[in-house]
Amino acid sequence: MAKWLNLLLLILFPVAWAAPLLRAAVLPLFPSHEITVLSGVASLWRTDPALAVVVGLAALVAPYLKTLLLAAIQFGRLGPRALSWLVWAGKLAMADVFLIALYIVVIKGMGIGRVETAWGLYLFTFCILLSLALSLSARPKTGDISRA
């Protein structure tokens, strides 16, 4: 069952990237009213390419890489030693949920505009948490995952 849930993430992550995370009004950085992961990275690319690369790695590359690594481990293509890479990718992927939450808090606290969360934020968070749960279930039964 875990294998198939993990493979489902290969479909759900791209959907979550294109789904609206936030509905915003009067934000100078983002011209549209609905902000997605993809539109956010594109807007950042125009204003701050370095930050766009960091967010793109955390939001796009790390979760997908983690899902692919876990699938390779689950289907016997990689050994348990690859779990250390899985832990690294997982930490980087979780950073993106933190960045989005921080963005919401800063914008609401500054009173720049009105920000509402949208269904894509919940889907993206679900994908990250499901990925976390699946990677925890892949841990070796004895010993620490960081030593694998």
N, CA, C and O of each residue as an XYZ file, in Angstrom:
592
protein
N       0.826     -1.197      0.000
C       0.000      0.000      0.000
C       0.872      1.264      0.000
O       0.569      2.228     -0.703
N       1.948      1.254      0.786
C       2.825      2.429      0.869
C       3.455      2.739     -0.490
O       3.639      3.904     -0.842
N       3.780      1.701     -1.243
C       4.377      1.911     -2.565
C       3.439      2.694     -3.475
O       3.859      3.604     -4.190
N       2.166      2.325     -3.435
C       1.195      2.943     -4.335
C       0.847      4.365     -3.882
O       0.617      5.247     -4.710
N       0.810      4.577     -2.574
C       0.598      5.938     -2.077
C       1.755      6.840     -2.479
O       1.557      8.001     -2.836
N       2.967      6.293     -2.419
C       4.133      7.067     -2.818
C       4.072      7.402     -4.308
O       4.375      8.527     -4.705
N       3.686      6.440     -5.123
C       3.561      6.701     -6.558
C       2.455      7.724     -6.845
O       2.556      8.506     -7.791
N       1.410      7.713     -6.029
C       0.342      8.704     -6.162
C       0.890     10.120     -5.961
O       0.411     11.072     -6.577
N       1.894     10.247     -5.096
C       2.502     11.560     -4.880
C       3.161     12.107     -6.147
O       3.262     13.323     -6.312
N       3.608     11.227     -7.037
C       4.196     11.684     -8.293
C       3.165     12.419     -9.149
O       3.525     13.230    -10.002
N       1.902     12.135     -8.921
C       0.812     12.829     -9.619
C       0.336     14.031     -8.799
O       0.090     15.106     -9.346
N       0.209     13.839     -7.482
C      -0.344     14.894     -6.639
C       0.570     16.110     -6.496
O       0.081     17.236     -6.415
N       1.889     15.903     -6.464
C       2.785     17.050     -6.328
C       2.612     18.059     -7.468
O       2.439     19.246     -7.192
N       2.650     17.637     -8.735
C       2.438     18.629     -9.796
C       1.076     19.321     -9.724
O       0.963     20.504    -10.048
N       0.053     18.595     -9.303
C      -1.261     19.224     -9.129
C      -1.175     20.295     -8.038
O      -1.699     21.398     -8.198
N      -0.512     19.961     -6.936
C      -0.376     20.913     -5.832
C       0.432     22.141     -6.244
O       0.158     23.245     -5.773
N       1.421     21.964     -7.114
C       2.231     23.104     -7.568
C       1.415     24.079     -8.405
O       1.671     25.283     -8.386
N       0.435     23.563     -9.139
C      -0.389     24.420    -10.003
C      -1.658     24.902     -9.303
O      -2.342     25.788     -9.816
N      -1.980     24.341     -8.154
C      -3.189     24.712     -7.420
C      -2.973     26.023     -6.666
O      -1.852     26.327     -6.260
N      -4.039     26.798     -6.479
C      -3.897     28.056     -5.751
C      -3.560     27.819     -4.275
O      -4.289     27.130     -3.562
N      -2.438     28.405     -3.833
C      -2.047     28.323     -2.426
C      -2.708     29.433     -1.619
O      -3.196     29.227     -0.507
N      -2.702     30.616     -2.223
C      -3.186     31.810     -1.545
C      -4.050     32.613     -2.496
O      -3.868     32.582     -3.713
N      -4.978     33.320     -1.920
C      -5.712     34.352     -2.651
C      -5.305     35.664     -2.003
O      -5.526     35.880     -0.812
N      -4.722     36.516     -2.786
C      -4.163     37.747     -2.232
C      -4.700     38.957     -2.970
O      -5.037     38.895     -4.152
N      -4.768     40.054     -2.245
C      -5.162     41.330     -2.830
C      -4.118     42.371     -2.452
O      -3.684     42.444     -1.303
N      -3.724     43.166     -3.423
C      -2.792     44.268     -3.252
C      -1.432     43.783     -2.741
O      -0.943     44.256     -1.716
N      -0.833     42.842     -3.458
C       0.534     42.428     -3.160
C       1.416     42.843     -4.329
O       1.177     42.408     -5.455
N       2.412     43.659     -4.097
C       3.207     44.176     -5.204
C       4.057     43.111     -5.903
O       4.323     43.232     -7.099
N       4.475     42.102     -5.203
C       5.360     41.097     -5.785
C       4.620     40.167     -6.741
O       5.199     39.712     -7.727
N       3.363     39.881     -6.466
C       2.598     38.933     -7.253
C       1.452     39.651     -7.956
O       0.544     40.153     -7.294
N       1.480     39.709     -9.288
C       0.441     40.455    -10.003
C      -0.927     39.772     -9.979
O      -1.946     40.460    -10.036
N      -0.978     38.467     -9.899
C      -2.267     37.771     -9.949
C      -2.881     37.703     -8.554
O      -2.217     37.949     -7.547
N      -4.153     37.367     -8.527
C      -4.843     37.268     -7.255
C      -4.683     35.889     -6.628
O      -4.725     35.758     -5.405
N      -4.502     34.872     -7.442
C      -4.253     33.537     -6.916
C      -2.785     33.207     -7.112
O      -2.245     33.338     -8.211
N      -2.154     32.783     -6.045
C      -0.733     32.475     -6.085
C      -0.564     30.971     -5.973
O      -1.091     30.342     -5.055
N       0.172     30.403     -6.911
C       0.514     28.989     -6.889
C       2.003     28.870     -6.617
O       2.724     29.867     -6.631
N       2.460     27.662     -6.372
C       3.894     27.452     -6.210
C       4.612     27.875     -7.492
O       5.633     28.561     -7.444
N       4.067     27.459     -8.642
C       4.709     27.787     -9.918
C       4.704     29.288    -10.200
O       5.711     29.836    -10.649
N       3.576     29.959     -9.941
C       3.542     31.404    -10.184
C       4.418     32.147     -9.186
O       5.001     33.181     -9.513
N       4.510     31.623     -7.978
C       5.371     32.236     -6.971
C       6.834     32.159     -7.360
O       7.566     33.141     -7.236
N       7.264     30.998     -7.829
C       8.653     30.845     -8.269
C       8.920     31.737     -9.485
O       9.981     32.355     -9.583
N       7.963     31.803    -10.406
C       8.129     32.659    -11.597
C       8.222     34.132    -11.212
O       9.053     34.859    -11.757
N       7.387     34.578    -10.288
C       7.448     35.975     -9.840
C       8.757     36.265     -9.123
O       9.366     37.317     -9.316
N       9.178     35.323     -8.298
C      10.460     35.500     -7.616
C      11.613     35.541     -8.614
O      12.571     36.289     -8.418
N      11.535     34.759     -9.668
C      12.601     34.721    -10.664
C      12.814     36.110    -11.289
O      13.944     36.510    -11.570
N      11.725     36.823    -11.496
C      11.834     38.162    -12.083
C      12.441     39.171    -11.118
O      13.126     40.100    -11.547
N      12.198     39.002     -9.816
C      12.663     39.997     -8.845
C      13.907     39.559     -8.075
O      14.760     40.389     -7.760
N      14.021     38.271     -7.769
C      15.154     37.775     -6.978
C      15.468     36.337     -7.392
O      14.970     35.394     -6.778
N      16.284     36.164     -8.424
C      16.569     34.819     -8.936
C      17.174     33.869     -7.895
O      16.887     32.672     -7.910
N      17.999     34.393     -7.004
C      18.611     33.527     -5.990
C      17.549     32.927     -5.072
O      17.575     31.732     -4.776
N      16.629     33.754     -4.631
C      15.544     33.257     -3.778
C      14.636     32.305     -4.561
O      14.137     31.327     -4.005
N      14.424     32.586     -5.834
C      13.612     31.701     -6.673
C      14.244     30.321     -6.766
O      13.535     29.315     -6.758
N      15.560     30.261     -6.855
C      16.252     28.973     -6.914
C      16.069     28.215     -5.595
O      15.808     27.012     -5.598
N      16.206     28.923     -4.467
C      16.032     28.278     -3.157
C      14.618     27.744     -3.005
O      14.427     26.595     -2.607
N      13.631     28.565     -3.318
C      12.230     28.140     -3.193
C      11.928     27.026     -4.196
O      11.225     26.072     -3.862
N      12.447     27.135     -5.414
C      12.237     26.080     -6.410
C      12.825     24.755     -5.966
O      12.214     23.704     -6.162
N      14.011     24.797     -5.369
C      14.612     23.560     -4.846
C      13.762     22.973     -3.729
O      13.511     21.768     -3.700
N      13.320     23.828     -2.809
C      12.549     23.347     -1.666
C      11.144     22.904     -2.055
O      10.624     21.940     -1.494
N      10.524     23.596     -3.008
C       9.129     23.317     -3.347
C       8.960     22.299     -4.457
O       7.999     21.531     -4.446
N       9.873     22.276     -5.416
C       9.697     21.422     -6.591
C      10.661     20.243     -6.600
O      10.239     19.089     -6.680
N      11.931     20.529     -6.521
C      12.938     19.488     -6.694
C      12.984     18.527     -5.508
O      12.926     17.312     -5.696
N      13.087     19.061     -4.288
C      13.254     18.201     -3.112
C      12.091     17.229     -2.899
O      12.339     16.039     -2.700
N      10.828     17.682     -2.931
C       9.754     16.715     -2.713
C       9.686     15.633     -3.804
O       9.428     14.463     -3.519
N       9.920     16.044     -5.038
C       9.843     15.065     -6.129
C      11.017     14.099     -6.060
O      10.853     12.899     -6.281
N      12.205     14.621     -5.753
C      13.383     13.774     -5.594
C      13.180     12.784     -4.461
O      13.516     11.606     -4.587
N      12.630     13.267     -3.351
C      12.364     12.393     -2.210
C      11.392     11.281     -2.600
O      11.591     10.122     -2.238
N      10.349     11.634     -3.335
C       9.362     10.640     -3.756
C       9.993      9.607     -4.689
O       9.739      8.410     -4.559
N      10.811     10.072     -5.623
C      11.487      9.145     -6.538
C      12.480      8.247     -5.805
O      12.561      7.054     -6.098
N      13.234      8.800     -4.859
C      14.175      7.991     -4.071
C      13.434      6.925     -3.272
O      13.846      5.766     -3.239
N      12.343      7.322     -2.632
C      11.573      6.359     -1.849
C      10.995      5.269     -2.744
O      10.992      4.096     -2.371
N      10.512      5.646     -3.915
C       9.988      4.639     -4.845
C      11.095      3.672     -5.270
O      10.868      2.465     -5.355
N      12.274      4.196     -5.531
C      13.396      3.334     -5.915
C      13.771      2.375     -4.788
O      14.117      1.222     -5.043
N      13.702      2.846     -3.545
C      13.984      1.980     -2.397
C      12.876      0.943     -2.249
O      13.154     -0.241     -2.054
N      11.617      1.382     -2.342
C      10.478      0.480     -2.162
C      10.437     -0.620     -3.218
O      10.040     -1.748     -2.925
N      10.844     -0.296     -4.441
C      10.803     -1.276     -5.520
C      12.137     -2.003     -5.706
O      12.330     -2.705     -6.698
N      13.060     -1.831     -4.745
C      14.300     -2.583     -4.736
C      15.360     -2.091     -5.710
O      16.317     -2.817     -5.982
N      15.223     -0.896     -6.238
C      16.221     -0.354     -7.174
C      17.395      0.282     -6.439
O      18.499      0.356     -6.978
N      17.163      0.739     -5.211
C      18.214      1.297     -4.368
C      18.194      0.573     -3.027
O      17.143      0.134     -2.560
N      19.360      0.457     -2.421
C      19.464     -0.209     -1.128
C      19.151      0.726      0.026
O      18.867      1.905     -0.180
N      19.205      0.198      1.236
C      18.886      0.994      2.424
C      19.866      2.145      2.668
O      19.551      3.076      3.410
N      21.033      2.092      2.058
C      21.996      3.180      2.223
C      21.466      4.484      1.623
O      21.913      5.564      2.009
N      20.536      4.397      0.703
C      19.961      5.594      0.077
C      19.025      6.342      1.024
O      18.618      7.466      0.732
N      18.682      5.726      2.156
C      17.787      6.389      3.108
C      18.382      7.698      3.636
O      17.633      8.613      3.978
N      19.694      7.804      3.709
C      20.295      9.050      4.190
C      20.007     10.193      3.208
O      19.803     11.331      3.630
N      19.988      9.900      1.920
C      19.621     10.912      0.923
C      18.144     11.274      1.053
O      17.745     12.420      0.842
N      17.356     10.285      1.399
C      15.924     10.495      1.591
C      15.675     11.470      2.745
O      14.815     12.345      2.652
N      16.433     11.311      3.830
C      16.296     12.203      4.983
C      16.663     13.630      4.587
O      15.967     14.577      4.953
N      17.754     13.784      3.841
C      18.192     15.109      3.412
C      17.135     15.775      2.528
O      16.793     16.938      2.737
N      16.626     15.050      1.556
C      15.609     15.604      0.655
C      14.340     15.951      1.427
O      13.678     16.944      1.125
N      14.001     15.140      2.415
C      12.810     15.397      3.221
C      12.910     16.662      4.040
O      11.934     17.401      4.168
N      14.082     16.918      4.596
C      14.269     18.144      5.369
C      14.160     19.366      4.476
O      13.564     20.369      4.869
N      14.714     19.297      3.308
C      14.642     20.417      2.377
C      13.203     20.638      1.906
O      12.773     21.782      1.762
N      12.462     19.569      1.667
C      11.070     19.686      1.218
C      10.190     20.295      2.308
O       9.295     21.083      2.004
N      10.423     19.951      3.535
C       9.609     20.484      4.626
C       9.858     21.975      4.822
O       8.999     22.680      5.351
N      11.010     22.457      4.406
C      11.328     23.876      4.540
C      10.369     24.731      3.737
O      10.118     25.878      4.106
N       9.832     24.213      2.662
C       8.941     25.004      1.826
C       7.619     25.302      2.518
O       7.092     26.407      2.391
N       7.079     24.339      3.243
C       5.845     24.587      3.980
C       6.093     25.697      4.998
O       5.237     26.555      5.211
N       7.259     25.674      5.620
C       7.620     26.738      6.566
C       7.699     28.094      5.860
O       7.205     29.092      6.384
N       8.314     28.137      4.677
C       8.425     29.398      3.937
C       7.056     29.970      3.588
O       6.847     31.178      3.693
N       6.132     29.125      3.180
C       4.787     29.590      2.830
C       4.074     30.127      4.071
O       3.430     31.175      4.024
N       4.197     29.393      5.184
C       3.567     29.843      6.426
C       4.162     31.171      6.888
O       3.437     32.057      7.341
N       5.465     31.306      6.774
C       6.129     32.556      7.147
C       5.652     33.710      6.273
O       5.417     34.812      6.770
N       5.509     33.463      4.993
C       5.014     34.484      4.056
C       3.621     34.964      4.473
O       3.353     36.166      4.482
N       2.748     34.038      4.812
C       1.385     34.400      5.212
C       1.416     35.256      6.477
O       0.722     36.270      6.557
N       2.211     34.854      7.459
C       2.291     35.593      8.715
C       2.845     37.000      8.490
O       2.318     37.966      9.042
N       3.895     37.122      7.689
C       4.492     38.437      7.429
C       3.512     39.356      6.717
O       3.338     40.507      7.118
N       2.879     38.863      5.676
C       1.941     39.699      4.912
C       0.752     40.115      5.779
O       0.339     41.274      5.752
N       0.204     39.178      6.544
C      -0.939     39.530      7.393
C      -0.513     40.498      8.491
O      -1.265     41.405      8.847
N       0.687     40.308      9.028
C       1.169     41.171     10.097
C       1.502     42.568      9.632
O       1.362     43.520     10.398
N       1.939     42.714      8.397
C       2.302     44.029      7.871
C       1.086     44.807      7.395
O       1.156     46.024      7.223
N      -0.001     44.134      7.186
C      -1.201     44.812      6.724
C      -1.095     45.315      5.292
O      -1.777     46.270      4.920
N      -0.250     44.687      4.487
C      -0.061     45.101      3.097
C      -1.304     44.794      2.275
O      -1.677     45.565      1.391
N      -1.916     43.716      2.555
C      -3.075     43.311      1.777
C      -3.837     42.241      2.513
O      -3.583     41.960      3.684
N      -4.754     41.665      1.822
C      -5.581     40.601      2.383
C      -5.090     39.286      1.800
O      -4.964     39.145      0.584
N      -4.812     38.316      2.680
C      -4.321     37.013      2.249
C      -5.226     35.938      2.833
O      -5.469     35.898      4.039
N      -5.719     35.073      1.960
C      -6.522     33.924      2.391
C      -5.868     32.664      1.859
O      -5.380     32.635      0.729
N      -5.859     31.631      2.673
C      -5.323     30.364      2.184
C      -6.333     29.718      1.250
O      -7.542     29.883      1.416
N      -5.835     28.991      0.281
C      -6.689     28.307     -0.694
C      -6.439     26.797     -0.604
O      -5.557     26.348      0.127
N      -7.217     26.034     -1.347
C      -7.175     24.576     -1.237
C      -5.823     23.991     -1.637
O      -5.467     22.911     -1.166
N      -5.075     24.660     -2.476
C      -3.779     24.147     -2.897
C      -2.775     24.086     -1.760
O      -1.913     23.208     -1.737
N      -2.882     25.019     -0.810
C      -1.989     24.988      0.356
C      -2.240     23.723      1.166
O      -1.300     23.087      1.643
N      -3.497     23.363      1.319
C      -3.839     22.151      2.058
C      -3.381     20.904      1.300
O      -2.887     19.953      1.906
N      -3.545     20.911     -0.015
C      -3.089     19.775     -0.823
C      -1.566     19.645     -0.755
O      -1.039     18.548     -0.572
N      -0.868     20.765     -0.903
C       0.588     20.739     -0.854
C       1.080     20.267      0.513
O       1.999     19.452      0.598
N       0.473     20.775      1.574
C       0.843     20.351      2.924
C       0.542     18.868      3.117
O       1.344     18.149      3.714
N      -0.609     18.400      2.619
C      -0.943     16.977      2.694
C       0.115     16.137      1.992
O       0.545     15.110      2.517
N       0.533     16.569      0.809
C       1.553     15.822      0.056
C       2.861     15.737      0.829
O       3.475     14.672      0.893
N       3.293     16.848      1.416
C       4.531     16.859      2.191
C       4.400     15.949      3.409
O       5.316     15.182      3.707
N       3.275     16.024      4.115
C       3.088     15.195      5.304
C       2.946     13.717      4.952
O       3.458     12.865      5.679
N       2.263     13.395      3.856
C       2.167     12.008      3.413
C       3.547     11.491      3.043
O       3.904     10.363      3.382
N       4.312     12.301      2.359
C       5.670     11.921      1.999
C       6.509     11.672      3.248
O       7.288     10.720      3.298
N       6.348     12.526      4.251
C       7.056     12.342      5.520
C       6.652     11.032      6.182
O       7.509     10.270      6.630
N       5.366     10.770      6.245
C       4.886      9.532      6.871
C       5.384      8.296      6.123
O       5.772      7.308      6.746
N       5.375      8.349      4.807
C       5.848      7.203      4.019
C       7.339      6.981      4.207
O       7.794      5.839      4.271
N       8.103      8.061      4.294
C       9.542      7.889      4.494
C       9.837      7.380      5.896
O      10.783      6.615      6.084
N       9.041      7.791      6.891
C       9.227      7.262      8.240
C       8.892      5.777      8.296
O       9.523      5.023      9.038
N       7.906      5.359      7.517
C       7.556      3.933      7.505
C       8.605      3.096      6.782
O       8.647      1.876      6.945
N       9.450      3.744      5.986
C      10.511      3.030      5.268
C      11.772      2.870      6.103
O      12.726      2.220      5.676
N      11.779      3.464      7.297
C      12.956      3.372      8.155
C      13.266      1.923      8.485
O      12.363      1.094      8.601
N      14.538      1.628      8.634
C      14.890      0.280      9.088
C      14.324      0.066     10.491
O      14.263      0.997     11.293
N      13.920     -1.143     10.773
C      13.301     -1.441     12.068
C      14.300     -1.347     13.213
O      13.910     -1.089     14.352
N      15.574     -1.552     12.930
C      16.588     -1.438     13.965
C      17.535     -0.314     13.599
O      17.936     -0.171     12.444
N      17.886      0.478     14.593
C      18.843      1.552     14.345
C      18.180      2.834     13.890
O      16.971      2.900     13.668
N      18.993      3.821     13.762
C      18.531      5.143     13.385
C      18.585      5.299     11.878
O      19.494      4.780     11.230
N      17.618      6.010     11.315
C      17.569      6.213      9.858
C      18.778      7.014      9.367
O      19.216      6.843      8.229
N      19.313      7.885     10.222
C      20.434      8.714      9.787
C      21.715      7.900      9.620
O      22.675      8.382      9.017
N      21.744      6.683     10.140
C      22.916      5.831      9.969
C      22.785      4.886      8.804
O      23.725      4.155      8.492
N      21.636      4.884      8.152
C      21.405      3.938      7.053
C      22.218      4.281      5.844
O      22.142      3.585      4.831
